[in-house]
Amino acid sequence: MALVFFPDLRLNMELSGPESAAPVVLLHGLGTHLRLWDGVVARLPRHRILRLDMRGHGLSDVPQGPYAMGALIHDVERVMAQVGLRDAVVVGHSVGGMIAQGLAVKRLDLVRGMVLCNTAARIGIASQWQARIDAVRAGGMEGIADATMARWSGRNWRDLPDLAQRRAMLLATPPEGWMGVAAAIAGTDFYTPTAGLTLPTLAIAGISDGATPPDLVKETADLILGSRFQLIRGAGHLPMLDQPDSYATALSAFLESIGHV
Protein backbone atom coordinates (compact mmCIF):
# COMPACT_ATOMS: atom_id res chain seq x y z
CA MET A 1 0.00 0.00 0.00
CA ALA A 2 1.11 3.57 -0.60
CA LEU A 3 -0.12 7.08 0.00
CA VAL A 4 -0.64 9.22 -3.09
CA PHE A 5 -0.20 12.93 -2.36
CA PHE A 6 -2.34 15.66 -3.89
CA PRO A 7 -2.50 19.35 -2.94
CA ASP A 8 -5.72 18.91 -0.96
CA LEU A 9 -5.46 15.39 0.48
CA ARG A 10 -3.65 12.05 0.60
CA LEU A 11 -5.30 8.88 -0.70
CA ASN A 12 -4.21 5.38 0.24
CA MET A 13 -3.99 2.93 -2.65
CA GLU A 14 -2.56 -0.44 -3.61
CA LEU A 15 -1.39 -1.48 -7.08
CA SER A 16 -0.76 -5.18 -7.71
CA GLY A 17 -0.42 -7.71 -10.49
CA PRO A 18 1.68 -7.82 -13.68
CA GLU A 19 2.41 -4.37 -15.11
CA SER A 20 1.48 -5.44 -18.64
CA ALA A 21 -1.82 -7.07 -17.63
CA ALA A 22 -5.30 -5.70 -18.33
CA PRO A 23 -6.18 -3.12 -15.65
CA VAL A 24 -9.03 -3.45 -13.15
CA VAL A 25 -9.99 -0.75 -10.64
CA LEU A 26 -11.80 -1.80 -7.44
CA LEU A 27 -13.89 0.80 -5.61
CA HIS A 28 -15.28 -0.08 -2.18
CA GLY A 29 -18.54 1.00 -0.59
CA LEU A 30 -19.56 3.20 2.32
CA GLY A 31 -18.27 2.05 5.69
CA THR A 32 -15.66 -0.32 4.24
CA HIS A 33 -12.13 0.05 2.85
CA LEU A 34 -9.82 -1.42 0.22
CA ARG A 35 -9.26 -4.62 2.25
CA LEU A 36 -12.84 -5.54 1.30
CA TRP A 37 -11.36 -6.76 -1.99
CA ASP A 38 -8.66 -9.08 -0.59
CA GLY A 39 -10.46 -12.24 -1.73
CA VAL A 40 -11.13 -10.82 -5.18
CA VAL A 41 -7.51 -9.77 -5.70
CA ALA A 42 -6.32 -13.24 -4.71
CA ARG A 43 -8.63 -14.75 -7.34
CA LEU A 44 -7.57 -12.39 -10.17
CA PRO A 45 -3.81 -12.98 -10.40
CA ARG A 46 -3.65 -12.21 -14.13
CA HIS A 47 -4.81 -8.60 -13.89
CA ARG A 48 -3.23 -5.28 -12.96
CA ILE A 49 -5.39 -4.21 -10.03
CA LEU A 50 -5.73 -0.77 -8.49
CA ARG A 51 -7.74 -0.34 -5.31
CA LEU A 52 -7.92 2.66 -3.05
CA ASP A 53 -9.45 3.93 0.16
CA MET A 54 -11.85 6.70 -0.79
CA ARG A 55 -11.60 9.95 1.11
CA GLY A 56 -12.80 9.66 4.67
CA HIS A 57 -12.18 5.89 4.76
CA GLY A 58 -9.39 3.47 5.56
CA LEU A 59 -5.97 5.09 5.60
CA SER A 60 -6.90 8.02 3.35
CA ASP A 61 -7.27 11.54 4.70
CA VAL A 62 -10.54 12.63 6.27
CA PRO A 63 -11.34 16.16 5.07
CA GLN A 64 -14.22 17.97 6.66
CA GLY A 65 -17.54 17.04 5.06
CA PRO A 66 -19.94 17.04 3.45
CA TYR A 67 -18.39 15.66 0.28
CA ALA A 68 -19.65 16.02 -3.29
CA MET A 69 -19.96 13.04 -5.63
CA GLY A 70 -17.89 14.99 -8.13
CA ALA A 71 -15.00 15.09 -5.65
CA LEU A 72 -15.17 11.32 -5.11
CA ILE A 73 -15.11 10.77 -8.87
CA HIS A 74 -12.20 13.18 -9.31
CA ASP A 75 -10.23 11.34 -6.60
CA VAL A 76 -10.37 8.12 -8.63
CA GLU A 77 -9.62 9.97 -11.85
CA ARG A 78 -6.42 11.50 -10.50
CA VAL A 79 -5.20 8.32 -8.79
CA MET A 80 -5.58 6.49 -12.11
CA ALA A 81 -3.62 9.27 -13.80
CA GLN A 82 -0.93 9.12 -11.11
CA VAL A 83 -0.31 5.40 -11.69
CA GLY A 84 -0.85 5.53 -15.45
CA LEU A 85 -3.99 3.41 -15.78
CA ARG A 86 -6.57 3.83 -18.54
CA ASP A 87 -8.97 1.60 -20.50
CA ALA A 88 -9.75 -0.18 -17.23
CA VAL A 89 -12.72 -2.21 -16.11
CA VAL A 90 -14.00 -0.38 -13.04
CA VAL A 91 -15.64 -2.55 -10.40
CA GLY A 92 -17.68 -0.42 -8.01
CA HIS A 93 -19.46 -1.63 -4.89
CA SER A 94 -22.34 0.43 -3.47
CA VAL A 95 -21.20 4.10 -3.56
CA GLY A 96 -18.18 2.80 -5.49
CA GLY A 97 -20.63 1.80 -8.21
CA MET A 98 -22.05 5.32 -8.27
CA ILE A 99 -18.49 6.63 -8.63
CA ALA A 100 -17.90 4.17 -11.49
CA GLN A 101 -20.99 5.45 -13.30
CA GLY A 102 -19.92 9.06 -12.88
CA LEU A 103 -16.38 8.30 -14.01
CA ALA A 104 -17.63 6.52 -17.13
CA VAL A 105 -19.84 9.49 -18.01
CA LYS A 106 -16.98 11.94 -17.46
CA ARG A 107 -13.94 10.00 -18.70
CA LEU A 108 -14.87 7.20 -21.07
CA ASP A 109 -11.19 7.08 -22.09
CA LEU A 110 -10.41 5.70 -18.63
CA VAL A 111 -13.27 3.20 -18.41
CA ARG A 112 -13.53 0.32 -20.87
CA GLY A 113 -16.21 -1.53 -18.91
CA MET A 114 -18.02 -1.55 -15.56
CA VAL A 115 -19.07 -4.04 -12.93
CA LEU A 116 -21.79 -2.43 -10.84
CA CYS A 117 -22.00 -4.39 -7.62
CA ASN A 118 -24.87 -3.90 -5.15
CA THR A 119 -25.38 -0.35 -6.32
CA ALA A 120 -27.78 1.85 -8.28
CA ALA A 121 -28.09 5.11 -10.17
CA ARG A 122 -29.76 6.48 -7.05
CA ILE A 123 -29.60 4.90 -3.59
CA GLY A 124 -32.26 5.84 -1.06
CA ILE A 125 -33.71 9.29 -0.50
CA ALA A 126 -32.27 12.37 1.15
CA SER A 127 -34.37 12.08 4.32
CA GLN A 128 -33.15 8.51 4.94
CA TRP A 129 -29.53 9.56 4.62
CA GLN A 130 -30.06 12.60 6.81
CA ALA A 131 -31.51 10.40 9.56
CA ARG A 132 -28.45 8.13 9.40
CA ILE A 133 -26.08 11.11 9.38
CA ASP A 134 -27.85 12.48 12.45
CA ALA A 135 -27.51 9.09 14.16
CA VAL A 136 -23.77 8.99 13.49
CA ARG A 137 -23.34 12.57 14.64
CA ALA A 138 -25.15 11.73 17.89
CA GLY A 139 -23.72 8.30 18.64
CA GLY A 140 -20.73 7.70 16.40
CA MET A 141 -20.47 4.64 14.17
CA GLU A 142 -21.81 2.46 16.97
CA GLY A 143 -25.10 4.30 16.62
CA ILE A 144 -25.79 2.71 13.21
CA ALA A 145 -23.83 -0.54 13.51
CA ASP A 146 -26.69 -2.97 14.17
CA ALA A 147 -28.98 -1.42 11.57
CA THR A 148 -26.18 -1.46 8.99
CA MET A 149 -25.33 -5.11 9.65
CA ALA A 150 -29.02 -5.99 9.22
CA ARG A 151 -29.29 -4.09 5.92
CA TRP A 152 -26.09 -5.64 4.64
CA SER A 153 -26.82 -9.26 5.53
CA GLY A 154 -30.53 -9.79 6.27
CA ARG A 155 -32.36 -11.03 9.32
CA ASN A 156 -29.77 -13.71 10.20
CA TRP A 157 -26.90 -11.24 10.35
CA ARG A 158 -26.06 -12.14 13.94
CA ASP A 159 -25.14 -15.67 12.77
CA LEU A 160 -22.43 -14.56 10.35
CA PRO A 161 -19.15 -16.35 11.13
CA ASP A 162 -17.15 -13.20 10.33
CA LEU A 163 -19.56 -10.75 11.98
CA ALA A 164 -16.86 -9.38 14.29
CA GLN A 165 -14.61 -8.50 11.33
CA ARG A 166 -17.43 -6.85 9.38
CA ARG A 167 -18.53 -4.85 12.38
CA ALA A 168 -14.94 -3.82 13.10
CA MET A 169 -14.55 -2.62 9.51
CA LEU A 170 -17.62 -0.41 9.86
CA LEU A 171 -16.65 0.89 13.30
CA ALA A 172 -13.14 1.74 12.06
CA THR A 173 -14.63 4.19 9.55
CA PRO A 174 -14.10 7.78 10.73
CA PRO A 175 -17.54 9.28 11.49
CA GLU A 176 -16.69 12.47 9.59
CA GLY A 177 -15.74 10.41 6.55
CA TRP A 178 -18.88 8.28 6.72
CA MET A 179 -21.11 11.34 7.04
CA GLY A 180 -19.27 13.11 4.23
CA VAL A 181 -19.76 10.24 1.77
CA ALA A 182 -23.34 9.66 2.93
CA ALA A 183 -24.10 13.27 2.03
CA ALA A 184 -22.65 12.67 -1.45
CA ILE A 185 -24.90 9.64 -1.94
CA ALA A 186 -27.94 11.58 -0.74
CA GLY A 187 -27.36 14.27 -3.37
CA THR A 188 -26.73 11.96 -6.34
CA ASP A 189 -29.15 10.86 -9.04
CA PHE A 190 -27.44 9.30 -12.07
CA TYR A 191 -30.53 7.94 -13.84
CA THR A 192 -30.25 10.28 -16.84
CA PRO A 193 -26.46 10.21 -17.38
CA THR A 194 -26.22 6.46 -16.77
CA ALA A 195 -28.98 5.87 -19.34
CA GLY A 196 -26.65 7.38 -21.95
CA LEU A 197 -23.89 4.80 -21.37
CA THR A 198 -23.32 1.93 -23.79
CA LEU A 199 -20.07 0.37 -22.52
CA PRO A 200 -19.89 -3.31 -21.50
CA THR A 201 -21.49 -3.63 -18.06
CA LEU A 202 -22.19 -6.40 -15.60
CA ALA A 203 -24.50 -5.68 -12.66
CA ILE A 204 -24.27 -7.96 -9.63
CA ALA A 205 -26.81 -8.20 -6.81
CA GLY A 206 -27.04 -10.25 -3.63
CA ILE A 207 -30.40 -11.89 -3.03
CA SER A 208 -30.46 -10.91 0.67
CA ASP A 209 -29.26 -7.33 0.22
CA GLY A 210 -31.42 -4.85 2.12
CA ALA A 211 -29.27 -1.82 1.27
CA THR A 212 -29.50 -2.09 -2.52
CA PRO A 213 -32.11 -4.80 -3.23
CA PRO A 214 -31.83 -6.86 -6.44
CA ASP A 215 -34.73 -5.05 -8.12
CA LEU A 216 -32.98 -1.71 -7.63
CA VAL A 217 -29.71 -3.05 -9.06
CA LYS A 218 -31.55 -4.55 -12.05
CA GLU A 219 -33.38 -1.28 -12.66
CA THR A 220 -30.01 0.45 -13.01
CA ALA A 221 -28.61 -2.31 -15.22
CA ASP A 222 -31.60 -1.93 -17.53
CA LEU A 223 -30.65 1.70 -18.15
CA ILE A 224 -27.45 0.61 -19.93
CA LEU A 225 -27.83 -0.86 -23.42
CA GLY A 226 -26.53 -4.43 -23.59
CA SER A 227 -25.79 -4.76 -19.88
CA ARG A 228 -25.89 -8.09 -18.04
CA PHE A 229 -27.39 -8.84 -14.65
CA GLN A 230 -26.36 -11.59 -12.25
CA LEU A 231 -27.97 -12.50 -8.96
CA ILE A 232 -25.78 -14.22 -6.38
CA ARG A 233 -27.67 -16.50 -4.02
CA GLY A 234 -26.58 -16.79 -0.42
CA ALA A 235 -25.23 -13.24 -0.55
CA GLY A 236 -26.26 -9.87 0.81
CA HIS A 237 -24.74 -6.44 0.31
CA LEU A 238 -21.19 -7.81 0.46
CA PRO A 239 -21.18 -10.74 -2.01
CA MET A 240 -17.38 -10.66 -2.26
CA LEU A 241 -17.37 -11.75 1.40
CA ASP A 242 -20.53 -13.87 1.44
CA GLN A 243 -19.80 -15.89 -1.70
CA PRO A 244 -16.22 -15.08 -2.79
CA ASP A 245 -15.91 -17.95 -5.26
CA SER A 246 -19.21 -17.20 -7.00
CA TYR A 247 -18.38 -13.50 -7.08
CA ALA A 248 -14.91 -14.04 -8.53
CA THR A 249 -16.28 -16.51 -11.10
CA ALA A 250 -18.87 -13.98 -12.29
CA LEU A 251 -16.26 -11.23 -12.48
CA SER A 252 -13.70 -13.40 -14.30
CA ALA A 253 -16.28 -14.63 -16.81
CA PHE A 254 -17.28 -11.06 -17.62
CA LEU A 255 -13.67 -9.95 -18.06
CA GLU A 256 -12.97 -12.87 -20.37
CA SER A 257 -16.16 -12.30 -22.37
CA ILE A 258 -15.07 -8.76 -23.27
CA GLY A 259 -11.46 -9.80 -23.94
CA HIS A 260 -10.12 -7.97 -20.91
CA VAL A 261 -7.40 -10.49 -20.03
RAURTA-V697926 format. One record per backbone hydrogen bond with DSSP energy under -0.5 kcal/mol. NH is the residue of the N-H (numbers start at 1). CO is the residue of the C=O. E is the energy in kcal/mol with one decimal. If there is no record, write none. Layout:
BEGIN
nh=[NH & NH]
co=[CO & CO]
e=[E & E]
END
This chain:
BEGIN
nh=[2 & 4 & 5 & 6 & 11 & 13 & 14 & 16 & 21 & 24 & 25 & 26 & 27 & 27 & 28 & 28 & 32 & 36 & 37 & 38 & 41 & 42 & 43 & 43 & 44 & 47 & 48 & 49 & 49 & 50 & 50 & 51 & 52 & 53 & 54 & 56 & 57 & 60 & 61 & 67 & 71 & 72 & 73 & 74 & 75 & 76 & 77 & 78 & 79 & 80 & 81 & 82 & 83 & 84 & 85 & 87 & 88 & 89 & 90 & 90 & 91 & 91 & 92 & 92 & 93 & 94 & 96 & 97 & 98 & 99 & 100 & 101 & 102 & 103 & 104 & 105 & 106 & 107 & 110 & 111 & 112 & 112 & 113 & 114 & 115 & 116 & 117 & 117 & 118 & 118 & 124 & 128 & 129 & 130 & 131 & 132 & 133 & 134 & 135 & 136 & 137 & 138 & 139 & 140 & 143 & 143 & 144 & 145 & 145 & 146 & 148 & 149 & 150 & 151 & 152 & 153 & 154 & 157 & 159 & 160 & 163 & 166 & 167 & 168 & 169 & 170 & 171 & 172 & 173 & 178 & 179 & 180 & 181 & 182 & 183 & 184 & 185 & 186 & 187 & 188 & 190 & 194 & 195 & 196 & 196 & 197 & 200 & 202 & 203 & 204 & 205 & 207 & 208 & 209 & 210 & 210 & 211 & 216 & 217 & 218 & 219 & 220 & 221 & 222 & 223 & 224 & 224 & 225 & 225 & 227 & 228 & 230 & 232 & 233 & 235 & 237 & 241 & 242 & 243 & 247 & 248 & 249 & 250 & 251 & 252 & 253 & 254 & 255 & 256 & 257 & 258 & 259 & 260 & 261]
co=[13 & 11 & 3 & 9 & 4 & 2 & 51 & 49 & 18 & 48 & 89 & 50 & 25 & 91 & 26 & 52 & 29 & 33 & 34 & 35 & 37 & 38 & 39 & 40 & 41 & 44 & 22 & 16 & 47 & 24 & 48 & 14 & 26 & 12 & 52 & 61 & 54 & 57 & 10 & 180 & 68 & 68 & 69 & 70 & 71 & 72 & 73 & 74 & 75 & 76 & 77 & 78 & 79 & 80 & 80 & 109 & 110 & 23 & 88 & 113 & 25 & 89 & 90 & 115 & 27 & 117 & 93 & 94 & 94 & 95 & 96 & 97 & 98 & 99 & 100 & 101 & 102 & 103 & 107 & 107 & 88 & 110 & 88 & 200 & 90 & 202 & 92 & 115 & 116 & 204 & 122 & 125 & 125 & 126 & 127 & 128 & 129 & 130 & 131 & 132 & 133 & 134 & 135 & 136 & 139 & 140 & 141 & 141 & 142 & 142 & 144 & 145 & 146 & 147 & 148 & 149 & 150 & 154 & 156 & 157 & 160 & 162 & 163 & 164 & 165 & 166 & 167 & 168 & 170 & 174 & 175 & 176 & 177 & 178 & 179 & 180 & 181 & 182 & 183 & 185 & 121 & 190 & 191 & 192 & 193 & 194 & 112 & 114 & 228 & 116 & 230 & 232 & 235 & 206 & 151 & 208 & 151 & 213 & 213 & 214 & 215 & 216 & 217 & 218 & 220 & 220 & 221 & 197 & 223 & 224 & 201 & 203 & 205 & 231 & 232 & 152 & 238 & 238 & 239 & 243 & 244 & 245 & 246 & 247 & 248 & 249 & 250 & 251 & 252 & 253 & 254 & 256 & 255 & 259]
e=[-2.8 & -3.1 & -0.5 & -2.0 & -2.3 & -2.8 & -2.9 & -2.4 & -1.4 & -2.8 & -2.4 & -2.9 & -0.5 & -3.1 & -0.5 & -0.6 & -1.5 & -2.3 & -1.7 & -1.9 & -2.7 & -2.1 & -0.9 & -0.6 & -1.3 & -1.3 & -1.8 & -2.7 & -0.8 & -2.6 & -0.5 & -2.2 & -0.9 & -2.7 & -0.6 & -3.0 & -1.9 & -2.0 & -2.8 & -1.6 & -0.7 & -1.6 & -2.3 & -2.3 & -2.0 & -1.4 & -2.3 & -2.5 & -1.7 & -2.5 & -1.7 & -2.1 & -1.9 & -0.8 & -2.6 & -1.3 & -2.7 & -1.9 & -0.6 & -2.5 & -3.6 & -0.6 & -0.7 & -2.5 & -2.8 & -2.5 & -2.7 & -1.2 & -1.2 & -2.4 & -2.1 & -1.9 & -2.4 & -2.7 & -2.4 & -2.1 & -2.0 & -3.7 & -1.9 & -0.9 & -3.1 & -0.6 & -1.3 & -2.4 & -2.3 & -2.6 & -2.8 & -0.8 & -0.6 & -3.2 & -0.6 & -0.6 & -1.8 & -2.5 & -2.0 & -1.8 & -2.7 & -2.6 & -1.7 & -2.2 & -2.6 & -1.9 & -2.6 & -2.5 & -0.5 & -1.2 & -1.5 & -0.7 & -0.6 & -0.5 & -2.4 & -2.6 & -2.2 & -2.1 & -2.7 & -2.2 & -2.3 & -1.5 & -1.9 & -1.5 & -1.4 & -2.1 & -2.9 & -2.2 & -2.1 & -2.0 & -2.9 & -1.7 & -1.5 & -2.6 & -2.8 & -2.1 & -2.3 & -2.6 & -2.0 & -1.2 & -2.3 & -2.5 & -1.3 & -1.8 & -2.6 & -2.8 & -1.6 & -0.6 & -1.2 & -1.8 & -0.6 & -2.2 & -3.0 & -2.5 & -2.2 & -1.9 & -3.1 & -1.8 & -2.7 & -0.5 & -0.8 & -0.9 & -1.9 & -2.9 & -2.0 & -1.6 & -2.4 & -2.5 & -1.3 & -0.5 & -1.6 & -0.9 & -0.6 & -2.0 & -2.4 & -2.9 & -3.1 & -0.6 & -0.8 & -3.8 & -1.8 & -2.5 & -2.5 & -2.6 & -2.6 & -2.4 & -2.2 & -2.4 & -2.9 & -2.5 & -1.9 & -2.4 & -2.5 & -2.2 & -1.4 & -1.5 & -3.0 & -1.3]
END
